[in-house]
Amino acid sequence: MEPSKQEIPVPQIHLVNPLWDASGGADWRTIDTWRLLRRHSRVELWTEFEPAQVFSRDYPVQRIRPLSLQFPRGGTLVFIGTYFRIGHWTRLASFDRVLILYNTNQPDRLAKNMQRLARAGHEVEVIYTSQALRQLHGGHGEILESPIDVQRFSPARAPRPARTFTVGRLSRDLRSKHHEEDPLLWRALARAGCRVRLMGATCLADELADEPGIEVLPAGAEDPAEFLRSLDCFVYRTSARWFEAYGRVVMEAMATGLPVVAGERGGYVEQLRDGASGHVVSSTGEAIARVLALAADRDAAKALGERARHFAFTFNMEYLSRRTVELLTDPSAAPGSRSEPRGIATATG
């Protein structure tokens, strides 16, 4: 009689995030991380807060209720973000690993959350969302970028209709998410004949008032994938007061097949190859020139968008999906395991 094979235990992973903002990058990072892990582990979604309707309706989100002793236990505990307060329930449970995915430049919040977890008896690993954020923080942890659903963010099946060259962006509706000179940029592009669509930009409404050709929408006014498909070019910069640690919306635009013109400050720059999969600019004048050059040469704009799509698909499907599973389910895979995904060099030239 053959001896029974020893079964390999299935990893248990708990993902914790407020899930309160349907337009939030960390919220969607939590969902997309769950999507990648669920075939490889027993993964659960947890929040201490009232989740946004889209999350509670479409995903198996569980509420943390310490008084009812309902909270994560055992396995690997992963906090996605540091901008929210961690409750005292962590004193009541033990885990094999406790991780913080550090994805916004808030060192004070990171320190407070690490101190709270340390007082609860947990040793914490910090994983950074980009090399830029790790360098800014002076840390030494592993890097894990934010995954996106490249099937959801994909080009329209039908060819783009003949239309006025349409440029725009989306983000949360905060002034710090927009560059100080963005009103000048959008006005210049509109006056040059471009159509401008901005979602998550009502904070700019007064600065863009009475400018024909500019459409300003609140965050979440349209499905983000459909909104991106309405554009011919995506432009993204943030205020000097906000360091964009990763900027997953840039990757979403690339996956949609859009040529990207982006500012030079932010973690997303690590995923752009200037002139090959996007354009990285250092001034408002350069941004205007790049966009107008793409508007004047639709074939070049299309080719740049196709290369961006190739990169985004390869990066997320062939590299980041594997990297996420390895790093979060197998701690032995972390040290020295980082490698470039296959096809990136050829995808970006």
Secondary structure, 3 states (H helix, E strand, C coil): CCCCCCCCCCCEEEEECCCCCCCCHHHHHHHHHHHHHCCCCEEEEEECCCCCHHHHHHCCEEECEHHHCECCCCCEEEEECCCCCCCHHHHHCCCCEEEEEECCCCHHHHHHHHHHHHHCCCCEEEEECCHHHHHHHCCCCCECCCCCCCCCCCCCCCCCCCCCCEEEEECCCCHHHCCCCHHHHHHHHHHCCCEEEEECCHHHCCCCCCCCCEEEECCCCCCHHHHHHCCCEEEECCCCCCCCCCCHHHHHHHHCCCCEEEECCCHHHHHCCECCCEEEECCHHHHHHHHHHHHHCHHHHHHHHHHHHHHHHHHHHHHHHHHHHHHHHCHHHCCCCCCCCCCHHHHHC
